[in-house]
């Protein structure tokens, strides 16, 4: 290293010492303010935390402007030693390691080694906590799966045949025949290839399927079958209603047909069936 480089190195060191001294001075002033105004919580002066933090912050700002880099927040360590010596040795030597000193140490380390501390907090500690939570979730899923298996018992008895006719008063073949005899085209696509047609307009038909109180008295399997047939019946009635409306306006088909089911009513007991599409007249 030549004399010029040595001179530059000395200047950098002097600037670094100036930054540390400035940060230390700021920290002492902050600690003095906290002591003078007795800013404390449960008897613990908050200057123990904020003084080192202010020192490290002031030193870092000045170092960034004079040197262009961080010098390590040395003043924060100095303030921690000073405040700890004053508060726990001179003023009250019986006090030992506690939450305040732990918090002060954490603040100082965070100011001096932000990358390392953030890595430890976010990656190491965060990873341990996340792994612990995932392990708990894994065992909880296994326990829940085992409990669910216990709720179902295999039935080895004879298969019970359900007499549909005894619970459903709906002839599906008859309903399909009604739809087929309408002389009407139900088309779910948006266009008809190689067909000429005129647009009549947009149409919609709605039917409310009210709650069937008789389902409560049936076994679950029978109630489900009856409800499905009720939906089928009212869906067909909704299509017939839509077709009649379009036919009364000069159409003979519907394009882009869609059927939607929605729960309605105060408790969602009823089902609204909606059939809509574009009425057309196929030539």
SELUM-534361 format. One record per residue (C-alpha): residue number from 1; x negated, y negated, z. Coordinates in pm, 1 decimal. Layout:
REM residues N
<node><n>NUM</n><x>X</x><y>Y</y><z>Z</z></node>
...
REM end
This chain:
REM residues 283
<node><n>1</n><x>0.0</x><y>0.0</y><z>0.0</z></node>
<node><n>2</n><x>-155.6</x><y>-334.4</y><z>-107.7</z></node>
<node><n>3</n><x>-147.8</x><y>-660.2</y><z>86.2</z></node>
<node><n>4</n><x>154.5</x><y>-787.7</y><z>-105.2</z></node>
<node><n>5</n><x>360.4</x><y>-479.8</y><z>-20.3</z></node>
<node><n>6</n><x>251.7</x><y>-503.8</y><z>344.1</z></node>
<node><n>7</n><x>362.4</x><y>-865.7</y><z>354.1</z></node>
<node><n>8</n><x>702.8</x><y>-773.1</y><z>210.6</z></node>
<node><n>9</n><x>736.5</x><y>-490.6</y><z>460.6</z></node>
<node><n>10</n><x>662.9</x><y>-730.9</y><z>748.5</z></node>
<node><n>11</n><x>927.4</x><y>-970.0</y><z>620.8</z></node>
<node><n>12</n><x>1182.8</x><y>-689.7</y><z>605.0</z></node>
<node><n>13</n><x>1098.2</x><y>-587.3</y><z>960.1</z></node>
<node><n>14</n><x>1131.0</x><y>-944.1</y><z>1083.5</z></node>
<node><n>15</n><x>1468.8</x><y>-970.9</y><z>912.9</z></node>
<node><n>16</n><x>1573.9</x><y>-641.5</y><z>1069.6</z></node>
<node><n>17</n><x>1466.3</x><y>-760.4</y><z>1415.8</z></node>
<node><n>18</n><x>1658.8</x><y>-1083.1</y><z>1357.5</z></node>
<node><n>19</n><x>1971.7</x><y>-885.1</y><z>1265.2</z></node>
<node><n>20</n><x>1940.7</x><y>-665.7</y><z>1574.7</z></node>
<node><n>21</n><x>1885.1</x><y>-969.6</y><z>1794.9</z></node>
<node><n>22</n><x>2182.8</x><y>-1147.7</y><z>1642.5</z></node>
<node><n>23</n><x>2407.5</x><y>-846.3</y><z>1693.3</z></node>
<node><n>24</n><x>2287.7</x><y>-805.9</y><z>2051.6</z></node>
<node><n>25</n><x>2358.5</x><y>-1171.4</y><z>2123.3</z></node>
<node><n>26</n><x>2708.6</x><y>-1146.1</y><z>1978.6</z></node>
<node><n>27</n><x>2776.3</x><y>-832.8</y><z>2182.5</z></node>
<node><n>28</n><x>2657.3</x><y>-1000.2</y><z>2505.3</z></node>
<node><n>29</n><x>2880.3</x><y>-1299.8</y><z>2437.7</z></node>
<node><n>30</n><x>3180.0</x><y>-1073.5</y><z>2376.4</z></node>
<node><n>31</n><x>3106.8</x><y>-873.9</y><z>2691.6</z></node>
<node><n>32</n><x>3072.7</x><y>-1195.1</y><z>2890.1</z></node>
<node><n>33</n><x>3409.1</x><y>-1317.6</y><z>2762.9</z></node>
<node><n>34</n><x>3575.7</x><y>-991.7</y><z>2864.0</z></node>
<node><n>35</n><x>3417.2</x><y>-1011.2</y><z>3208.3</z></node>
<node><n>36</n><x>3503.8</x><y>-1377.6</y><z>3259.6</z></node>
<node><n>37</n><x>3869.1</x><y>-1336.4</y><z>3164.6</z></node>
<node><n>38</n><x>3886.9</x><y>-993.2</y><z>3333.2</z></node>
<node><n>39</n><x>4037.5</x><y>-826.6</y><z>3025.5</z></node>
<node><n>40</n><x>4086.8</x><y>-474.7</y><z>3154.0</z></node>
<node><n>41</n><x>4327.9</x><y>-180.3</y><z>3157.9</z></node>
<node><n>42</n><x>4371.2</x><y>12.6</y><z>3482.8</z></node>
<node><n>43</n><x>4060.3</x><y>-156.0</y><z>3619.3</z></node>
<node><n>44</n><x>3840.0</x><y>-67.7</y><z>3320.5</z></node>
<node><n>45</n><x>3698.7</x><y>-367.0</y><z>3138.1</z></node>
<node><n>46</n><x>3760.0</x><y>-338.0</y><z>2764.6</z></node>
<node><n>47</n><x>3429.4</x><y>-507.1</y><z>2695.3</z></node>
<node><n>48</n><x>3267.9</x><y>-165.5</y><z>2741.3</z></node>
<node><n>49</n><x>3415.0</x><y>-71.7</y><z>2403.7</z></node>
<node><n>50</n><x>3451.5</x><y>-398.7</y><z>2216.8</z></node>
<node><n>51</n><x>3111.1</x><y>-545.1</y><z>2302.2</z></node>
<node><n>52</n><x>2907.6</x><y>-265.4</y><z>2135.9</z></node>
<node><n>53</n><x>3154.9</x><y>-265.5</y><z>1848.5</z></node>
<node><n>54</n><x>3116.1</x><y>-639.9</y><z>1797.5</z></node>
<node><n>55</n><x>2736.9</x><y>-612.1</y><z>1819.6</z></node>
<node><n>56</n><x>2717.0</x><y>-338.7</y><z>1559.0</z></node>
<node><n>57</n><x>2959.7</x><y>-519.4</y><z>1330.6</z></node>
<node><n>58</n><x>2775.1</x><y>-852.9</y><z>1351.3</z></node>
<node><n>59</n><x>2440.0</x><y>-681.8</y><z>1293.7</z></node>
<node><n>60</n><x>2571.9</x><y>-490.7</y><z>992.7</z></node>
<node><n>61</n><x>2720.2</x><y>-801.7</y><z>829.6</z></node>
<node><n>62</n><x>2399.3</x><y>-1004.1</y><z>873.3</z></node>
<node><n>63</n><x>2176.7</x><y>-715.5</y><z>758.8</z></node>
<node><n>64</n><x>2385.9</x><y>-669.3</y><z>448.7</z></node>
<node><n>65</n><x>2335.2</x><y>-1034.6</y><z>355.6</z></node>
<node><n>66</n><x>1965.4</x><y>-1066.3</y><z>444.6</z></node>
<node><n>67</n><x>1830.7</x><y>-720.7</y><z>362.2</z></node>
<node><n>68</n><x>2105.0</x><y>-563.9</y><z>152.9</z></node>
<node><n>69</n><x>2135.0</x><y>-250.4</y><z>366.7</z></node>
<node><n>70</n><x>2235.7</x><y>-126.4</y><z>708.6</z></node>
<node><n>71</n><x>1965.0</x><y>-112.1</y><z>975.5</z></node>
<node><n>72</n><x>2148.0</x><y>140.7</y><z>1194.9</z></node>
<node><n>73</n><x>2358.1</x><y>-71.3</y><z>1432.9</z></node>
<node><n>74</n><x>2076.5</x><y>-67.7</y><z>1687.7</z></node>
<node><n>75</n><x>2233.9</x><y>-357.8</y><z>1875.6</z></node>
<node><n>76</n><x>2536.2</x><y>-138.6</y><z>1948.5</z></node>
<node><n>77</n><x>2310.1</x><y>106.1</y><z>2135.8</z></node>
<node><n>78</n><x>2148.7</x><y>-181.7</y><z>2321.6</z></node>
<node><n>79</n><x>2489.2</x><y>-317.7</y><z>2425.8</z></node>
<node><n>80</n><x>2604.0</x><y>25.5</y><z>2532.5</z></node>
<node><n>81</n><x>2299.4</x><y>66.6</y><z>2755.0</z></node>
<node><n>82</n><x>2339.5</x><y>-284.2</y><z>2896.7</z></node>
<node><n>83</n><x>2713.0</x><y>-258.3</y><z>2964.2</z></node>
<node><n>84</n><x>2683.7</x><y>90.5</y><z>3107.2</z></node>
<node><n>85</n><x>2397.9</x><y>-8.3</y><z>3335.6</z></node>
<node><n>86</n><x>2583.1</x><y>-318.5</y><z>3453.4</z></node>
<node><n>87</n><x>2924.4</x><y>-158.6</y><z>3499.9</z></node>
<node><n>88</n><x>2840.2</x><y>189.3</y><z>3629.5</z></node>
<node><n>89</n><x>2507.8</x><y>138.9</y><z>3807.9</z></node>
<node><n>90</n><x>2490.2</x><y>-217.5</y><z>3935.5</z></node>
<node><n>91</n><x>2861.0</x><y>-280.0</y><z>3996.4</z></node>
<node><n>92</n><x>2978.5</x><y>69.4</y><z>4088.3</z></node>
<node><n>93</n><x>2712.8</x><y>341.6</y><z>4102.6</z></node>
<node><n>94</n><x>2967.3</x><y>605.3</y><z>4209.9</z></node>
<node><n>95</n><x>3135.8</x><y>611.3</y><z>3867.9</z></node>
<node><n>96</n><x>3026.8</x><y>884.9</y><z>3632.4</z></node>
<node><n>97</n><x>3116.9</x><y>1003.5</y><z>3286.5</z></node>
<node><n>98</n><x>3479.3</x><y>924.0</y><z>3203.8</z></node>
<node><n>99</n><x>3717.0</x><y>833.1</y><z>2923.1</z></node>
<node><n>100</n><x>3581.5</x><y>478.7</y><z>2891.4</z></node>
<node><n>101</n><x>3218.6</x><y>585.3</y><z>2855.4</z></node>
<node><n>102</n><x>3319.8</x><y>859.0</y><z>2611.9</z></node>
<node><n>103</n><x>3513.7</x><y>606.8</y><z>2405.6</z></node>
<node><n>104</n><x>3219.4</x><y>367.1</y><z>2406.0</z></node>
<node><n>105</n><x>2981.8</x><y>639.1</y><z>2288.8</z></node>
<node><n>106</n><x>3220.2</x><y>734.4</y><z>2009.6</z></node>
<node><n>107</n><x>3253.6</x><y>372.6</y><z>1892.0</z></node>
<node><n>108</n><x>2876.6</x><y>327.1</y><z>1888.2</z></node>
<node><n>109</n><x>2811.1</x><y>648.0</y><z>1697.4</z></node>
<node><n>110</n><x>3083.2</x><y>555.6</y><z>1450.1</z></node>
<node><n>111</n><x>2921.3</x><y>217.3</y><z>1390.5</z></node>
<node><n>112</n><x>2568.9</x><y>361.1</y><z>1361.2</z></node>
<node><n>113</n><x>2641.2</x><y>676.7</y><z>1160.2</z></node>
<node><n>114</n><x>2978.8</x><y>628.9</y><z>987.4</z></node>
<node><n>115</n><x>2923.2</x><y>895.9</y><z>720.7</z></node>
<node><n>116</n><x>2811.7</x><y>1161.7</y><z>968.7</z></node>
<node><n>117</n><x>3085.3</x><y>1087.6</y><z>1222.3</z></node>
<node><n>118</n><x>3356.3</x><y>1076.8</y><z>956.0</z></node>
<node><n>119</n><x>3229.4</x><y>1409.1</y><z>817.9</z></node>
<node><n>120</n><x>3241.8</x><y>1565.8</y><z>1162.6</z></node>
<node><n>121</n><x>3591.6</x><y>1430.6</y><z>1231.4</z></node>
<node><n>122</n><x>3750.7</x><y>1487.1</y><z>892.8</z></node>
<node><n>123</n><x>3570.9</x><y>1795.3</y><z>764.7</z></node>
<node><n>124</n><x>3450.0</x><y>1992.3</y><z>1065.3</z></node>
<node><n>125</n><x>3715.6</x><y>1915.4</y><z>1327.3</z></node>
<node><n>126</n><x>3989.3</x><y>1873.6</y><z>1064.9</z></node>
<node><n>127</n><x>3892.8</x><y>2204.2</y><z>906.4</z></node>
<node><n>128</n><x>3903.3</x><y>2383.9</y><z>1241.9</z></node>
<node><n>129</n><x>4247.4</x><y>2241.2</y><z>1321.1</z></node>
<node><n>130</n><x>4380.4</x><y>2322.2</y><z>972.0</z></node>
<node><n>131</n><x>4245.9</x><y>2678.3</y><z>991.9</z></node>
<node><n>132</n><x>4403.3</x><y>2721.5</y><z>1336.6</z></node>
<node><n>133</n><x>4740.9</x><y>2596.1</y><z>1208.1</z></node>
<node><n>134</n><x>4723.2</x><y>2823.5</y><z>902.4</z></node>
<node><n>135</n><x>4645.9</x><y>3119.6</y><z>1126.9</z></node>
<node><n>136</n><x>4947.2</x><y>3039.2</y><z>1344.1</z></node>
<node><n>137</n><x>5166.5</x><y>3010.0</y><z>1033.6</z></node>
<node><n>138</n><x>5038.4</x><y>3345.1</y><z>907.6</z></node>
<node><n>139</n><x>5123.9</x><y>3522.8</y><z>1232.8</z></node>
<node><n>140</n><x>5457.9</x><y>3341.3</y><z>1250.4</z></node>
<node><n>141</n><x>5549.1</x><y>3462.9</y><z>900.0</z></node>
<node><n>142</n><x>5458.0</x><y>3818.0</y><z>1000.7</z></node>
<node><n>143</n><x>5667.9</x><y>3794.2</y><z>1317.0</z></node>
<node><n>144</n><x>5962.6</x><y>3642.9</y><z>1127.1</z></node>
<node><n>145</n><x>5938.2</x><y>3911.4</y><z>860.4</z></node>
<node><n>146</n><x>5939.4</x><y>4182.5</y><z>1126.5</z></node>
<node><n>147</n><x>6241.0</x><y>4025.8</y><z>1296.4</z></node>
<node><n>148</n><x>6430.2</x><y>4008.1</y><z>968.4</z></node>
<node><n>149</n><x>6363.7</x><y>4374.1</y><z>900.0</z></node>
<node><n>150</n><x>6511.8</x><y>4458.7</y><z>1237.2</z></node>
<node><n>151</n><x>6836.7</x><y>4282.7</y><z>1139.2</z></node>
<node><n>152</n><x>6907.0</x><y>4523.6</y><z>854.7</z></node>
<node><n>153</n><x>6987.3</x><y>4887.3</y><z>917.9</z></node>
<node><n>154</n><x>6988.8</x><y>5133.5</y><z>630.4</z></node>
<node><n>155</n><x>7335.9</x><y>5277.0</y><z>570.6</z></node>
<node><n>156</n><x>7323.3</x><y>5651.1</y><z>507.2</z></node>
<node><n>157</n><x>7697.4</x><y>5701.5</y><z>504.6</z></node>
<node><n>158</n><x>7923.7</x><y>5737.9</y><z>203.3</z></node>
<node><n>159</n><x>7954.8</x><y>5451.0</y><z>-43.1</z></node>
<node><n>160</n><x>8275.1</x><y>5255.7</y><z>5.6</z></node>
<node><n>161</n><x>8447.7</x><y>5178.3</y><z>-322.4</z></node>
<node><n>162</n><x>8623.1</x><y>4842.8</y><z>-340.7</z></node>
<node><n>163</n><x>8963.5</x><y>4835.4</y><z>-504.6</z></node>
<node><n>164</n><x>8941.5</x><y>4510.6</y><z>-699.4</z></node>
<node><n>165</n><x>9303.2</x><y>4516.4</y><z>-809.3</z></node>
<node><n>166</n><x>9416.8</x><y>4515.5</y><z>-446.9</z></node>
<node><n>167</n><x>9234.9</x><y>4191.0</y><z>-366.3</z></node>
<node><n>168</n><x>9232.2</x><y>4003.6</y><z>-697.8</z></node>
<node><n>169</n><x>9545.0</x><y>3888.1</y><z>-875.7</z></node>
<node><n>170</n><x>9375.2</x><y>3794.1</y><z>-1200.7</z></node>
<node><n>171</n><x>9366.3</x><y>3969.9</y><z>-1535.3</z></node>
<node><n>172</n><x>9036.8</x><y>3879.0</y><z>-1699.4</z></node>
<node><n>173</n><x>9127.0</x><y>4037.9</y><z>-2033.4</z></node>
<node><n>174</n><x>9448.6</x><y>3840.3</y><z>-2046.8</z></node>
<node><n>175</n><x>9262.2</x><y>3516.3</y><z>-1971.1</z></node>
<node><n>176</n><x>9004.6</x><y>3586.3</y><z>-2242.6</z></node>
<node><n>177</n><x>9281.8</x><y>3653.5</y><z>-2488.2</z></node>
<node><n>178</n><x>9439.9</x><y>3316.6</y><z>-2407.0</z></node>
<node><n>179</n><x>9109.9</x><y>3145.9</y><z>-2489.9</z></node>
<node><n>180</n><x>9067.9</x><y>3337.4</y><z>-2813.0</z></node>
<node><n>181</n><x>9422.7</x><y>3256.6</y><z>-2928.6</z></node>
<node><n>182</n><x>9368.2</x><y>2882.2</y><z>-2897.6</z></node>
<node><n>183</n><x>9222.4</x><y>2862.1</y><z>-3250.9</z></node>
<node><n>184</n><x>8954.0</x><y>2642.3</y><z>-3100.8</z></node>
<node><n>185</n><x>8570.9</x><y>2641.0</y><z>-3113.7</z></node>
<node><n>186</n><x>8372.0</x><y>2623.7</y><z>-2790.0</z></node>
<node><n>187</n><x>8011.4</x><y>2536.5</y><z>-2881.1</z></node>
<node><n>188</n><x>7736.9</x><y>2476.0</y><z>-2623.8</z></node>
<node><n>189</n><x>7478.2</x><y>2349.4</y><z>-2875.9</z></node>
<node><n>190</n><x>7448.5</x><y>1984.1</y><z>-2978.4</z></node>
<node><n>191</n><x>7500.2</x><y>2040.3</y><z>-3349.5</z></node>
<node><n>192</n><x>7655.4</x><y>2282.3</y><z>-3596.6</z></node>
<node><n>193</n><x>7424.5</x><y>2391.2</y><z>-3875.5</z></node>
<node><n>194</n><x>7578.1</x><y>2403.2</y><z>-4226.0</z></node>
<node><n>195</n><x>7915.1</x><y>2289.8</y><z>-4093.2</z></node>
<node><n>196</n><x>8093.8</x><y>1966.1</y><z>-4174.2</z></node>
<node><n>197</n><x>8282.6</x><y>1804.1</y><z>-3890.0</z></node>
<node><n>198</n><x>8417.0</x><y>1471.7</y><z>-3769.7</z></node>
<node><n>199</n><x>8367.2</x><y>1342.0</y><z>-3416.9</z></node>
<node><n>200</n><x>8690.7</x><y>1284.6</y><z>-3230.0</z></node>
<node><n>201</n><x>8540.6</x><y>1154.9</y><z>-2902.7</z></node>
<node><n>202</n><x>8408.6</x><y>1252.7</y><z>-2561.3</z></node>
<node><n>203</n><x>8643.9</x><y>1451.7</y><z>-2341.1</z></node>
<node><n>204</n><x>8644.0</x><y>1594.3</y><z>-1992.4</z></node>
<node><n>205</n><x>8874.1</x><y>1820.7</y><z>-1794.8</z></node>
<node><n>206</n><x>8869.9</x><y>1880.6</y><z>-1418.6</z></node>
<node><n>207</n><x>9029.2</x><y>2137.4</y><z>-1192.0</z></node>
<node><n>208</n><x>9002.8</x><y>2158.7</y><z>-812.2</z></node>
<node><n>209</n><x>8977.3</x><y>2508.7</y><z>-668.6</z></node>
<node><n>210</n><x>9113.1</x><y>2470.8</y><z>-316.8</z></node>
<node><n>211</n><x>8984.5</x><y>2674.4</y><z>-26.2</z></node>
<node><n>212</n><x>9132.8</x><y>3023.5</y><z>-19.1</z></node>
<node><n>213</n><x>9221.8</x><y>3086.0</y><z>345.3</z></node>
<node><n>214</n><x>9287.2</x><y>3452.5</y><z>274.7</z></node>
<node><n>215</n><x>8911.6</x><y>3508.2</y><z>224.3</z></node>
<node><n>216</n><x>8861.6</x><y>3483.0</y><z>600.8</z></node>
<node><n>217</n><x>9061.0</x><y>3799.7</y><z>657.0</z></node>
<node><n>218</n><x>8862.0</x><y>4002.5</y><z>402.2</z></node>
<node><n>219</n><x>8535.7</x><y>4187.6</y><z>439.9</z></node>
<node><n>220</n><x>8231.9</x><y>3990.2</y><z>308.3</z></node>
<node><n>221</n><x>8197.3</x><y>4201.8</y><z>-7.4</z></node>
<node><n>222</n><x>8566.8</x><y>4173.3</y><z>-93.4</z></node>
<node><n>223</n><x>8573.2</x><y>3801.8</y><z>-14.1</z></node>
<node><n>224</n><x>8278.9</x><y>3742.2</y><z>-246.9</z></node>
<node><n>225</n><x>8440.4</x><y>3934.5</y><z>-531.5</z></node>
<node><n>226</n><x>8769.9</x><y>3751.7</y><z>-491.1</z></node>
<node><n>227</n><x>8599.0</x><y>3410.8</y><z>-483.3</z></node>
<node><n>228</n><x>8408.5</x><y>3490.7</y><z>-803.9</z></node>
<node><n>229</n><x>8731.1</x><y>3587.8</y><z>-979.7</z></node>
<node><n>230</n><x>8898.4</x><y>3270.9</y><z>-852.1</z></node>
<node><n>231</n><x>8616.4</x><y>3068.1</y><z>-1007.6</z></node>
<node><n>232</n><x>8647.5</x><y>3261.9</y><z>-1334.4</z></node>
<node><n>233</n><x>9021.6</x><y>3202.7</y><z>-1345.4</z></node>
<node><n>234</n><x>9002.6</x><y>2828.0</y><z>-1281.1</z></node>
<node><n>235</n><x>8707.2</x><y>2790.5</y><z>-1518.8</z></node>
<node><n>236</n><x>8915.1</x><y>2941.7</y><z>-1797.8</z></node>
<node><n>237</n><x>9209.2</x><y>2715.3</y><z>-1707.3</z></node>
<node><n>238</n><x>8973.3</x><y>2416.0</y><z>-1722.2</z></node>
<node><n>239</n><x>8855.3</x><y>2516.5</y><z>-2072.0</z></node>
<node><n>240</n><x>9212.9</x><y>2561.7</y><z>-2187.3</z></node>
<node><n>241</n><x>9302.0</x><y>2218.0</y><z>-2052.2</z></node>
<node><n>242</n><x>9003.2</x><y>2062.5</y><z>-2232.8</z></node>
<node><n>243</n><x>9092.6</x><y>2236.6</y><z>-2557.8</z></node>
<node><n>244</n><x>9455.9</x><y>2122.4</y><z>-2541.8</z></node>
<node><n>245</n><x>9348.7</x><y>1761.4</y><z>-2482.4</z></node>
<node><n>246</n><x>9112.9</x><y>1762.6</y><z>-2781.1</z></node>
<node><n>247</n><x>9367.0</x><y>1938.5</y><z>-3003.9</z></node>
<node><n>248</n><x>9629.1</x><y>1678.4</y><z>-2914.3</z></node>
<node><n>249</n><x>9390.1</x><y>1415.6</y><z>-3052.2</z></node>
<node><n>250</n><x>9331.2</x><y>1594.4</y><z>-3380.1</z></node>
<node><n>251</n><x>9027.5</x><y>1807.7</y><z>-3293.1</z></node>
<node><n>252</n><x>8971.3</x><y>2180.8</y><z>-3312.9</z></node>
<node><n>253</n><x>8639.6</x><y>2226.7</y><z>-3132.6</z></node>
<node><n>254</n><x>8399.2</x><y>2092.4</y><z>-2875.1</z></node>
<node><n>255</n><x>8022.7</x><y>2037.9</y><z>-2910.3</z></node>
<node><n>256</n><x>7762.7</x><y>2033.9</y><z>-2632.0</z></node>
<node><n>257</n><x>8002.3</x><y>2201.3</y><z>-2393.0</z></node>
<node><n>258</n><x>7891.3</x><y>2199.6</y><z>-2028.0</z></node>
<node><n>259</n><x>8060.8</x><y>2336.6</y><z>-1718.1</z></node>
<node><n>260</n><x>7970.2</x><y>2207.6</y><z>-1371.8</z></node>
<node><n>261</n><x>8069.0</x><y>2321.0</y><z>-1023.9</z></node>
<node><n>262</n><x>8063.9</x><y>2079.9</y><z>-726.6</z></node>
<node><n>263</n><x>8169.1</x><y>2106.3</y><z>-364.6</z></node>
<node><n>264</n><x>8425.6</x><y>1840.6</y><z>-272.2</z></node>
<node><n>265</n><x>8638.3</x><y>1754.5</y><z>28.2</z></node>
<node><n>266</n><x>8551.2</x><y>1639.5</y><z>377.7</z></node>
<node><n>267</n><x>8380.5</x><y>1967.2</y><z>464.4</z></node>
<node><n>268</n><x>8298.9</x><y>2078.4</y><z>111.9</z></node>
<node><n>269</n><x>8568.5</x><y>2345.6</y><z>130.7</z></node>
<node><n>270</n><x>8700.6</x><y>2287.0</y><z>-221.9</z></node>
<node><n>271</n><x>8523.9</x><y>2339.4</y><z>-553.1</z></node>
<node><n>272</n><x>8557.0</x><y>2098.1</y><z>-844.0</z></node>
<node><n>273</n><x>8516.0</x><y>2257.1</y><z>-1186.6</z></node>
<node><n>274</n><x>8438.5</x><y>2015.2</y><z>-1468.4</z></node>
<node><n>275</n><x>8424.1</x><y>2098.9</y><z>-1839.6</z></node>
<node><n>276</n><x>8310.2</x><y>1825.9</y><z>-2077.7</z></node>
<node><n>277</n><x>8179.5</x><y>1782.1</y><z>-2428.1</z></node>
<node><n>278</n><x>8223.1</x><y>1605.1</y><z>-2762.0</z></node>
<node><n>279</n><x>8550.8</x><y>1675.5</y><z>-2935.9</z></node>
<node><n>280</n><x>8516.1</x><y>1746.3</y><z>-3307.2</z></node>
<node><n>281</n><x>8729.7</x><y>1837.5</y><z>-3602.7</z></node>
<node><n>282</n><x>8565.7</x><y>2107.6</y><z>-3814.3</z></node>
<node><n>283</n><x>8665.1</x><y>2084.0</y><z>-4179.4</z></node>
REM end
